């Protein structure tokens, strides 16, 4: 073998060992519980909102619930599509009025 081939082989060998080590370590990671936190909504500053006021969440949560991962997976609903995460501007205005903001 040339010196270059030897170095190349060692890199591959080392790389393969790194992958095996990562797989072993990854298999040791597990979760047993989930904590769900609730945050109040407030007026945001997101410049990408094209109509109506933007919303954001407060820094501090006001409620939390811890449950086992298995219970969470059994009780959670189906995954939502991306469009369902958008809050219509009229509803955003209503949310802000409810928490004390008024029209300027």
Backbone atoms as SQL, in Angstrom:
CREATE TABLE atoms (id INTEGER PRIMARY KEY, chain TEXT, resi INTEGER, resn TEXT, atom TEXT, x REAL, y REAL, z REAL);
INSERT INTO atoms VALUES
  (1, 'A', 1, 'UNK', 'N', 0.829, -1.194, 0.000),
  (2, 'A', 1, 'UNK', 'CA', 0.000, 0.000, 0.000),
  (3, 'A', 1, 'UNK', 'C', 0.867, 1.249, 0.000),
  (4, 'A', 2, 'UNK', 'N', 0.321, 2.280, -0.598),
  (5, 'A', 2, 'UNK', 'CA', 1.012, 3.562, -0.532),
  (6, 'A', 2, 'UNK', 'C', 0.666, 4.213, 0.794),
  (7, 'A', 3, 'UNK', 'N', 1.383, 5.238, 1.143),
  (8, 'A', 3, 'UNK', 'CA', 1.115, 5.962, 2.389),
  (9, 'A', 3, 'UNK', 'C', -0.289, 6.564, 2.355),
  (10, 'A', 4, 'UNK', 'N', -0.675, 7.064, 1.189),
  (11, 'A', 4, 'UNK', 'CA', -1.996, 7.679, 1.043),
  (12, 'A', 4, 'UNK', 'C', -3.109, 6.656, 1.276),
  (13, 'A', 5, 'UNK', 'N', -2.931, 5.459, 0.720),
  (14, 'A', 5, 'UNK', 'CA', -3.927, 4.404, 0.905),
  (15, 'A', 5, 'UNK', 'C', -4.026, 3.990, 2.369),
  (16, 'A', 6, 'UNK', 'N', -2.921, 3.925, 3.051),
  (17, 'A', 6, 'UNK', 'CA', -2.910, 3.559, 4.463),
  (18, 'A', 6, 'UNK', 'C', -3.653, 4.594, 5.299),
  (19, 'A', 7, 'UNK', 'N', -3.393, 5.861, 5.047),
  (20, 'A', 7, 'UNK', 'CA', -4.060, 6.941, 5.772),
  (21, 'A', 7, 'UNK', 'C', -5.556, 6.908, 5.478),
  (22, 'A', 8, 'UNK', 'N', -5.907, 6.718, 4.206),
  (23, 'A', 8, 'UNK', 'CA', -7.304, 6.660, 3.801),
  (24, 'A', 8, 'UNK', 'C', -8.018, 5.504, 4.488),
  (25, 'A', 9, 'UNK', 'N', -7.383, 4.357, 4.560),
  (26, 'A', 9, 'UNK', 'CA', -7.973, 3.193, 5.216),
  (27, 'A', 9, 'UNK', 'C', -8.163, 3.446, 6.700),
  (28, 'A', 10, 'UNK', 'N', -7.179, 4.066, 7.326),
  (29, 'A', 10, 'UNK', 'CA', -7.291, 4.358, 8.757),
  (30, 'A', 10, 'UNK', 'C', -8.435, 5.325, 9.023),
  (31, 'A', 11, 'UNK', 'N', -8.608, 6.313, 8.166),
  (32, 'A', 11, 'UNK', 'CA', -9.708, 7.266, 8.342),
  (33, 'A', 11, 'UNK', 'C', -11.038, 6.556, 8.236),
  (34, 'A', 12, 'UNK', 'N', -11.181, 5.684, 7.264),
  (35, 'A', 12, 'UNK', 'CA', -12.426, 4.950, 7.093),
  (36, 'A', 12, 'UNK', 'C', -12.671, 4.062, 8.296),
  (37, 'A', 13, 'UNK', 'N', -11.618, 3.365, 8.727),
  (38, 'A', 13, 'UNK', 'CA', -11.728, 2.478, 9.875),
  (39, 'A', 13, 'UNK', 'C', -12.134, 3.270, 11.118),
  (40, 'A', 14, 'UNK', 'N', -11.481, 4.401, 11.343),
  (41, 'A', 14, 'UNK', 'CA', -11.805, 5.251, 12.481),
  (42, 'A', 14, 'UNK', 'C', -13.226, 5.780, 12.369),
  (43, 'A', 15, 'UNK', 'N', -13.614, 6.164, 11.175),
  (44, 'A', 15, 'UNK', 'CA', -14.955, 6.673, 10.934),
  (45, 'A', 15, 'UNK', 'C', -15.999, 5.595, 11.221),
  (46, 'A', 16, 'UNK', 'N', -15.727, 4.382, 10.803),
  (47, 'A', 16, 'UNK', 'CA', -16.650, 3.277, 11.060),
  (48, 'A', 16, 'UNK', 'C', -16.776, 3.009, 12.554),
  (49, 'A', 17, 'UNK', 'N', -15.664, 3.080, 13.267),
  (50, 'A', 17, 'UNK', 'CA', -15.685, 2.885, 14.713),
  (51, 'A', 17, 'UNK', 'C', -16.490, 3.992, 15.393),
  (52, 'A', 18, 'UNK', 'N', -16.324, 5.223, 14.916),
  (53, 'A', 18, 'UNK', 'CA', -17.102, 6.342, 15.463),
  (54, 'A', 18, 'UNK', 'C', -18.596, 6.099, 15.288),
  (55, 'A', 19, 'UNK', 'N', -18.993, 5.617, 14.112),
  (56, 'A', 19, 'UNK', 'CA', -20.407, 5.351, 13.841),
  (57, 'A', 19, 'UNK', 'C', -20.940, 4.256, 14.764),
  (58, 'A', 20, 'UNK', 'N', -20.164, 3.194, 14.957),
  (59, 'A', 20, 'UNK', 'CA', -20.583, 2.111, 15.849),
  (60, 'A', 20, 'UNK', 'C', -20.738, 2.622, 17.274),
  (61, 'A', 21, 'UNK', 'N', -19.804, 3.454, 17.695),
  (62, 'A', 21, 'UNK', 'CA', -19.851, 4.020, 19.043),
  (63, 'A', 21, 'UNK', 'C', -21.077, 4.909, 19.205),
  (64, 'A', 22, 'UNK', 'N', -21.368, 5.735, 18.208),
  (65, 'A', 22, 'UNK', 'CA', -22.533, 6.614, 18.257),
  (66, 'A', 22, 'UNK', 'C', -23.819, 5.809, 18.314),
  (67, 'A', 23, 'UNK', 'N', -23.897, 4.724, 17.547),
  (68, 'A', 23, 'UNK', 'CA', -25.096, 3.882, 17.563),
  (69, 'A', 23, 'UNK', 'C', -25.281, 3.254, 18.936),
  (70, 'A', 24, 'UNK', 'N', -24.200, 2.800, 19.555),
  (71, 'A', 24, 'UNK', 'CA', -24.299, 2.210, 20.891),
  (72, 'A', 24, 'UNK', 'C', -24.789, 3.247, 21.887),
  (73, 'A', 25, 'UNK', 'N', -24.231, 4.456, 21.834),
  (74, 'A', 25, 'UNK', 'CA', -24.634, 5.504, 22.761),
  (75, 'A', 25, 'UNK', 'C', -26.058, 5.960, 22.497),
  (76, 'A', 26, 'UNK', 'N', -26.449, 6.046, 21.251),
  (77, 'A', 26, 'UNK', 'CA', -27.796, 6.492, 20.914),
  (78, 'A', 26, 'UNK', 'C', -28.838, 5.510, 21.427),
  (79, 'A', 27, 'UNK', 'N', -28.535, 4.253, 21.446),
  (80, 'A', 27, 'UNK', 'CA', -29.511, 3.266, 21.885),
  (81, 'A', 27, 'UNK', 'C', -29.742, 3.328, 23.390),
  (82, 'A', 28, 'UNK', 'N', -28.903, 4.038, 24.123),
  (83, 'A', 28, 'UNK', 'CA', -29.062, 4.150, 25.569),
  (84, 'A', 28, 'UNK', 'C', -29.967, 5.308, 25.972),
  (85, 'A', 29, 'UNK', 'N', -30.309, 6.170, 25.036),
  (86, 'A', 29, 'UNK', 'CA', -31.132, 7.330, 25.325),
  (87, 'A', 29, 'UNK', 'C', -32.601, 6.930, 25.346),
  (88, 'A', 30, 'UNK', 'N', -33.314, 7.331, 26.403),
  (89, 'A', 30, 'UNK', 'CA', -34.743, 7.029, 26.460),
  (90, 'A', 30, 'UNK', 'C', -35.452, 8.113, 27.265),
  (91, 'A', 31, 'UNK', 'N', -36.750, 8.196, 27.055),
  (92, 'A', 31, 'UNK', 'CA', -37.581, 9.161, 27.750),
  (93, 'A', 31, 'UNK', 'C', -38.702, 8.407, 28.444),
  (94, 'A', 32, 'UNK', 'N', -39.074, 8.850, 29.623),
  (95, 'A', 32, 'UNK', 'CA', -40.156, 8.178, 30.332),
  (96, 'A', 32, 'UNK', 'C', -41.331, 9.102, 30.595),
  (97, 'A', 33, 'UNK', 'N', -41.102, 10.408, 30.510),
  (98, 'A', 33, 'UNK', 'CA', -42.199, 11.333, 30.780),
  (99, 'A', 33, 'UNK', 'C', -42.128, 12.542, 29.857),
  (100, 'A', 34, 'UNK', 'N', -43.250, 13.235, 29.779),
  (101, 'A', 34, 'UNK', 'CA', -43.378, 14.440, 28.961),
  (102, 'A', 34, 'UNK', 'C', -43.975, 15.531, 29.843),
  (103, 'A', 35, 'UNK', 'N', -43.430, 16.737, 29.774),
  (104, 'A', 35, 'UNK', 'CA', -44.013, 17.872, 30.484),
  (105, 'A', 35, 'UNK', 'C', -44.560, 18.840, 29.449),
  (106, 'A', 36, 'UNK', 'N', -45.840, 19.143, 29.592),
  (107, 'A', 36, 'UNK', 'CA', -46.522, 20.063, 28.684),
  (108, 'A', 36, 'UNK', 'C', -46.764, 21.357, 29.450),
  (109, 'A', 37, 'UNK', 'N', -46.297, 22.466, 28.891),
  (110, 'A', 37, 'UNK', 'CA', -46.455, 23.765, 29.548),
  (111, 'A', 37, 'UNK', 'C', -47.419, 24.639, 28.765),
  (112, 'A', 38, 'UNK', 'N', -48.171, 25.451, 29.481),
  (113, 'A', 38, 'UNK', 'CA', -49.100, 26.400, 28.866),
  (114, 'A', 38, 'UNK', 'C', -48.574, 27.812, 29.071),
  (115, 'A', 39, 'UNK', 'N', -48.630, 28.605, 28.009),
  (116, 'A', 39, 'UNK', 'CA', -48.138, 29.981, 28.042),
  (117, 'A', 39, 'UNK', 'C', -49.244, 30.925, 27.596),
  (118, 'A', 40, 'UNK', 'N', -49.285, 32.104, 28.207),
  (119, 'A', 40, 'UNK', 'CA', -50.224, 33.133, 27.782),
  (120, 'A', 40, 'UNK', 'C', -49.748, 33.727, 26.459),
  (121, 'A', 41, 'UNK', 'N', -50.696, 34.181, 25.646),
  (122, 'A', 41, 'UNK', 'CA', -50.348, 34.848, 24.390),
  (123, 'A', 41, 'UNK', 'C', -50.377, 36.352, 24.594),
  (124, 'A', 42, 'UNK', 'N', -49.520, 37.039, 23.861),
  (125, 'A', 42, 'UNK', 'CA', -49.451, 38.492, 23.926),
  (126, 'A', 42, 'UNK', 'C', -49.092, 39.036, 22.546),
  (127, 'A', 43, 'UNK', 'N', -49.109, 40.346, 22.428),
  (128, 'A', 43, 'UNK', 'CA', -48.759, 40.993, 21.174),
  (129, 'A', 43, 'UNK', 'C', -47.313, 40.694, 20.822),
  (130, 'A', 44, 'UNK', 'N', -47.083, 40.277, 19.582),
  (131, 'A', 44, 'UNK', 'CA', -45.746, 39.907, 19.144),
  (132, 'A', 44, 'UNK', 'C', -45.112, 40.955, 18.261),
  (133, 'A', 45, 'UNK', 'N', -43.971, 40.596, 17.690),
  (134, 'A', 45, 'UNK', 'CA', -43.253, 41.524, 16.812),
  (135, 'A', 45, 'UNK', 'C', -42.792, 40.841, 15.527),
  (136, 'A', 46, 'UNK', 'N', -43.477, 39.792, 15.108),
  (137, 'A', 46, 'UNK', 'CA', -43.086, 39.049, 13.915),
  (138, 'A', 46, 'UNK', 'C', -43.403, 39.867, 12.661),
  (139, 'A', 47, 'UNK', 'N', -42.392, 40.252, 11.897),
  (140, 'A', 47, 'UNK', 'CA', -42.631, 41.095, 10.723),
  (141, 'A', 47, 'UNK', 'C', -43.257, 40.351, 9.540),
  (142, 'A', 48, 'UNK', 'N', -43.353, 39.030, 9.591),
  (143, 'A', 48, 'UNK', 'CA', -43.901, 38.296, 8.449),
  (144, 'A', 48, 'UNK', 'C', -45.431, 38.255, 8.439),
  (145, 'A', 49, 'UNK', 'N', -46.066, 38.729, 9.497),
  (146, 'A', 49, 'UNK', 'CA', -47.529, 38.773, 9.525),
  (147, 'A', 49, 'UNK', 'C', -47.989, 39.860, 8.561),
  (148, 'A', 50, 'UNK', 'N', -48.824, 39.481, 7.598),
  (149, 'A', 50, 'UNK', 'CA', -49.235, 40.449, 6.570),
  (150, 'A', 50, 'UNK', 'C', -50.557, 41.142, 6.873),
  (151, 'A', 51, 'UNK', 'N', -51.371, 40.552, 7.742),
  (152, 'A', 51, 'UNK', 'CA', -52.667, 41.150, 8.058),
  (153, 'A', 51, 'UNK', 'C', -52.956, 40.935, 9.529),
  (154, 'A', 52, 'UNK', 'N', -53.255, 41.999, 10.224),
  (155, 'A', 52, 'UNK', 'CA', -53.573, 41.911, 11.643),
  (156, 'A', 52, 'UNK', 'C', -52.329, 41.853, 12.515),
  (157, 'A', 53, 'UNK', 'N', -52.555, 41.806, 13.822),
  (158, 'A', 53, 'UNK', 'CA', -51.435, 41.827, 14.767),
  (159, 'A', 53, 'UNK', 'C', -50.788, 40.446, 14.912),
  (160, 'A', 54, 'UNK', 'N', -49.472, 40.410, 15.092),
  (161, 'A', 54, 'UNK', 'CA', -48.808, 39.130, 15.352),
  (162, 'A', 54, 'UNK', 'C', -48.970, 38.729, 16.819),
  (163, 'A', 55, 'UNK', 'N', -48.945, 37.442, 17.086),
  (164, 'A', 55, 'UNK', 'CA', -48.999, 36.921, 18.449),
  (165, 'A', 55, 'UNK', 'C', -47.664, 36.282, 18.799),
  (166, 'A', 56, 'UNK', 'N', -47.381, 36.255, 20.093),
  (167, 'A', 56, 'UNK', 'CA', -46.252, 35.496, 20.620),
  (168, 'A', 56, 'UNK', 'C', -46.662, 34.976, 21.986),
  (169, 'A', 57, 'UNK', 'N', -45.836, 34.146, 22.586),
  (170, 'A', 57, 'UNK', 'CA', -46.148, 33.652, 23.929),
  (171, 'A', 57, 'UNK', 'C', -45.299, 34.386, 24.957),
  (172, 'A', 58, 'UNK', 'N', -45.827, 34.464, 26.178),
  (173, 'A', 58, 'UNK', 'CA', -45.093, 35.079, 27.279),
  (174, 'A', 58, 'UNK', 'C', -43.895, 34.207, 27.645),
  (175, 'A', 59, 'UNK', 'N', -42.936, 34.778, 28.365),
  (176, 'A', 59, 'UNK', 'CA', -41.755, 34.025, 28.763),
  (177, 'A', 59, 'UNK', 'C', -42.067, 32.974, 29.828),
  (178, 'A', 60, 'UNK', 'N', -42.904, 33.304, 30.776),
  (179, 'A', 60, 'UNK', 'CA', -43.204, 32.404, 31.894),
  (180, 'A', 60, 'UNK', 'C', -44.450, 31.576, 31.607),
  (181, 'A', 61, 'UNK', 'N', -44.392, 30.291, 31.906),
  (182, 'A', 61, 'UNK', 'CA', -45.583, 29.458, 31.735),
  (183, 'A', 61, 'UNK', 'C', -46.478, 29.607, 32.959),
  (184, 'A', 62, 'UNK', 'N', -47.786, 29.403, 32.779),
  (185, 'A', 62, 'UNK', 'CA', -48.716, 29.539, 33.889),
  (186, 'A', 62, 'UNK', 'C', -49.265, 28.193, 34.358),
  (187, 'A', 63, 'UNK', 'N', -48.991, 27.132, 33.624),
  (188, 'A', 63, 'UNK', 'CA', -49.487, 25.818, 34.005),
  (189, 'A', 63, 'UNK', 'C', -48.580, 24.764, 33.373),
  (190, 'A', 64, 'UNK', 'N', -48.492, 23.617, 34.013),
  (191, 'A', 64, 'UNK', 'CA', -47.740, 22.521, 33.412),
  (192, 'A', 64, 'UNK', 'C', -48.340, 21.198, 33.851),
  (193, 'A', 65, 'UNK', 'N', -48.169, 20.214, 33.021),
  (194, 'A', 65, 'UNK', 'CA', -48.681, 18.870, 33.279),
  (195, 'A', 65, 'UNK', 'C', -47.595, 17.886, 32.880),
  (196, 'A', 66, 'UNK', 'N', -47.246, 16.993, 33.792),
  (197, 'A', 66, 'UNK', 'CA', -46.268, 15.948, 33.486),
  (198, 'A', 66, 'UNK', 'C', -46.995, 14.618, 33.443),
  (199, 'A', 67, 'UNK', 'N', -46.750, 13.865, 32.402),
  (200, 'A', 67, 'UNK', 'CA', -47.396, 12.574, 32.209),
  (201, 'A', 67, 'UNK', 'C', -46.386, 11.598, 31.623),
  (202, 'A', 68, 'UNK', 'N', -46.700, 10.322, 31.710),
  (203, 'A', 68, 'UNK', 'CA', -45.785, 9.339, 31.128),
  (204, 'A', 68, 'UNK', 'C', -45.834, 9.458, 29.609),
  (205, 'A', 69, 'UNK', 'N', -44.755, 9.123, 28.986),
  (206, 'A', 69, 'UNK', 'CA', -44.676, 9.182, 27.530),
  (207, 'A', 69, 'UNK', 'C', -45.718, 8.255, 26.905),
  (208, 'A', 70, 'UNK', 'N', -45.909, 7.092, 27.486),
  (209, 'A', 70, 'UNK', 'CA', -46.897, 6.146, 26.955),
  (210, 'A', 70, 'UNK', 'C', -48.311, 6.728, 27.010),
  (211, 'A', 71, 'UNK', 'N', -48.688, 7.343, 28.148),
  (212, 'A', 71, 'UNK', 'CA', -50.020, 7.965, 28.250),
  (213, 'A', 71, 'UNK', 'C', -50.172, 9.102, 27.254),
  (214, 'A', 72, 'UNK', 'N', -49.134, 9.909, 27.106),
  (215, 'A', 72, 'UNK', 'CA', -49.181, 11.011, 26.151),
  (216, 'A', 72, 'UNK', 'C', -49.439, 10.492, 24.743),
  (217, 'A', 73, 'UNK', 'N', -48.693, 9.477, 24.338),
  (218, 'A', 73, 'UNK', 'CA', -48.852, 8.923, 22.989),
  (219, 'A', 73, 'UNK', 'C', -50.250, 8.339, 22.785),
  (220, 'A', 74, 'UNK', 'N', -50.829, 7.739, 23.822),
  (221, 'A', 74, 'UNK', 'CA', -52.179, 7.169, 23.705),
  (222, 'A', 74, 'UNK', 'C', -53.256, 8.240, 23.582),
  (223, 'A', 75, 'UNK', 'N', -53.083, 9.354, 24.297),
  (224, 'A', 75, 'UNK', 'CA', -54.139, 10.373, 24.389),
  (225, 'A', 75, 'UNK', 'C', -54.010, 11.512, 23.394),
  (226, 'A', 76, 'UNK', 'N', -52.830, 11.707, 22.832),
  (227, 'A', 76, 'UNK', 'CA', -52.683, 12.850, 21.927),
  (228, 'A', 76, 'UNK', 'C', -53.472, 12.612, 20.641),
  (229, 'A', 77, 'UNK', 'N', -53.889, 13.681, 20.050),
  (230, 'A', 77, 'UNK', 'CA', -54.662, 13.594, 18.820),
  (231, 'A', 77, 'UNK', 'C', -53.773, 13.345, 17.613),
  (232, 'A', 78, 'UNK', 'N', -54.395, 13.269, 16.460),
  (233, 'A', 78, 'UNK', 'CA', -53.606, 13.069, 15.242),
  (234, 'A', 78, 'UNK', 'C', -52.773, 14.321, 14.935),
  (235, 'A', 79, 'UNK', 'N', -51.714, 14.133, 14.184),
  (236, 'A', 79, 'UNK', 'CA', -50.863, 15.257, 13.786),
  (237, 'A', 79, 'UNK', 'C', -51.672, 16.248, 12.956),
  (238, 'A', 80, 'UNK', 'N', -51.375, 17.526, 13.154),
  (239, 'A', 80, 'UNK', 'CA', -52.066, 18.565, 12.399),
  (240, 'A', 80, 'UNK', 'C', -51.258, 18.922, 11.164),
  (241, 'A', 81, 'UNK', 'N', -51.946, 19.440, 10.144),
  (242, 'A', 81, 'UNK', 'CA', -51.213, 19.913, 8.971),
  (243, 'A', 81, 'UNK', 'C', -50.743, 21.347, 9.218),
  (244, 'A', 82, 'UNK', 'N', -49.785, 21.794, 8.442),
  (245, 'A', 82, 'UNK', 'CA', -49.178, 23.116, 8.648),
  (246, 'A', 82, 'UNK', 'C', -50.201, 24.248, 8.618),
  (247, 'A', 83, 'UNK', 'N', -51.166, 24.165, 7.746),
  (248, 'A', 83, 'UNK', 'CA', -52.147, 25.246, 7.601),
  (249, 'A', 83, 'UNK', 'C', -52.968, 25.435, 8.875),
  (250, 'A', 84, 'UNK', 'N', -53.177, 24.374, 9.637),
  (251, 'A', 84, 'UNK', 'CA', -54.009, 24.478, 10.832),
  (252, 'A', 84, 'UNK', 'C', -53.316, 25.246, 11.964),
  (253, 'A', 85, 'UNK', 'N', -52.032, 25.501, 11.852),
  (254, 'A', 85, 'UNK', 'CA', -51.319, 26.263, 12.871),
  (255, 'A', 85, 'UNK', 'C', -51.492, 27.767, 12.691),
  (256, 'A', 86, 'UNK', 'N', -51.956, 28.193, 11.551),
  (257, 'A', 86, 'UNK', 'CA', -52.152, 29.619, 11.305),
  (258, 'A', 86, 'UNK', 'C', -53.428, 30.086, 11.990),
  (259, 'A', 87, 'UNK', 'N', -53.320, 31.189, 12.731),
  (260, 'A', 87, 'UNK', 'CA', -54.473, 31.754, 13.427),
  (261, 'A', 87, 'UNK', 'C', -54.980, 32.919, 12.597),
  (262, 'A', 88, 'UNK', 'N', -56.253, 32.886, 12.178),
  (263, 'A', 88, 'UNK', 'CA', -56.798, 33.990, 11.380),
  (264, 'A', 88, 'UNK', 'C', -56.676, 35.324, 12.130),
  (265, 'A', 89, 'UNK', 'N', -56.502, 36.396, 11.368),
  (266, 'A', 89, 'UNK', 'CA', -56.249, 37.691, 12.005),
  (267, 'A', 89, 'UNK', 'C', -57.396, 38.126, 12.922),
  (268, 'A', 90, 'UNK', 'N', -58.622, 37.805, 12.593),
  (269, 'A', 90, 'UNK', 'CA', -59.755, 38.188, 13.445),
  (270, 'A', 90, 'UNK', 'C', -59.647, 37.498, 14.799),
  (271, 'A', 91, 'UNK', 'N', -59.284, 36.245, 14.806),
  (272, 'A', 91, 'UNK', 'CA', -59.115, 35.509, 16.059),
  (273, 'A', 91, 'UNK', 'C', -57.925, 36.056, 16.848),
  (274, 'A', 92, 'UNK', 'N', -56.833, 36.437, 16.167),
  (275, 'A', 92, 'UNK', 'CA', -55.696, 37.041, 16.863),
  (276, 'A', 92, 'UNK', 'C', -56.115, 38.340, 17.544),
  (277, 'A', 93, 'UNK', 'N', -56.929, 39.147, 16.857),
  (278, 'A', 93, 'UNK', 'CA', -57.424, 40.397, 17.465),
  (279, 'A', 93, 'UNK', 'C', -58.281, 40.090, 18.682),
  (280, 'A', 94, 'UNK', 'N', -59.146, 39.084, 18.606),
  (281, 'A', 94, 'UNK', 'CA', -59.993, 38.706, 19.734),
  (282, 'A', 94, 'UNK', 'C', -59.165, 38.230, 20.930),
  (283, 'A', 95, 'UNK', 'N', -58.142, 37.448, 20.653),
  (284, 'A', 95, 'UNK', 'CA', -57.262, 36.963, 21.729),
  (285, 'A', 95, 'UNK', 'C', -56.598, 38.141, 22.425),
  (286, 'A', 96, 'UNK', 'N', -56.102, 39.099, 21.659),
  (287, 'A', 96, 'UNK', 'CA', -55.418, 40.249, 22.251),
  (288, 'A', 96, 'UNK', 'C', -56.383, 41.135, 23.032),
  (289, 'A', 97, 'UNK', 'N', -57.589, 41.304, 22.546),
  (290, 'A', 97, 'UNK', 'CA', -58.587, 42.074, 23.310),
  (291, 'A', 97, 'UNK', 'C', -58.885, 41.384, 24.635),
  (292, 'A', 98, 'UNK', 'N', -58.979, 40.053, 24.592),
  (293, 'A', 98, 'UNK', 'CA', -59.293, 39.267, 25.789),
  (294, 'A', 98, 'UNK', 'C', -58.199, 39.437, 26.866),
  (295, 'A', 99, 'UNK', 'N', -56.950, 39.603, 26.456),
  (296, 'A', 99, 'UNK', 'CA', -55.856, 39.757, 27.428),
  (297, 'A', 99, 'UNK', 'C', -55.537, 41.227, 27.732),
  (298, 'A', 100, 'UNK', 'N', -56.382, 42.152, 27.233),
  (299, 'A', 100, 'UNK', 'CA', -56.251, 43.549, 27.650),
  (300, 'A', 100, 'UNK', 'C', -55.763, 44.532, 26.626),
  (301, 'A', 101, 'UNK', 'N', -55.492, 44.125, 25.403),
  (302, 'A', 101, 'UNK', 'CA', -55.071, 45.064, 24.376),
  (303, 'A', 101, 'UNK', 'C', -56.302, 45.635, 23.686),
  (304, 'A', 102, 'UNK', 'N', -56.204, 46.890, 23.252),
  (305, 'A', 102, 'UNK', 'CA', -57.289, 47.524, 22.525),
  (306, 'A', 102, 'UNK', 'C', -56.792, 48.005, 21.173),
  (307, 'A', 103, 'UNK', 'N', -57.737, 48.490, 20.361),
  (308, 'A', 103, 'UNK', 'CA', -57.363, 49.032, 19.036),
  (309, 'A', 103, 'UNK', 'C', -56.733, 50.400, 19.223),
  (310, 'A', 104, 'UNK', 'N', -55.737, 50.677, 18.395),
  (311, 'A', 104, 'UNK', 'CA', -55.059, 51.985, 18.470),
  (312, 'A', 104, 'UNK', 'C', -55.746, 52.967, 17.549);
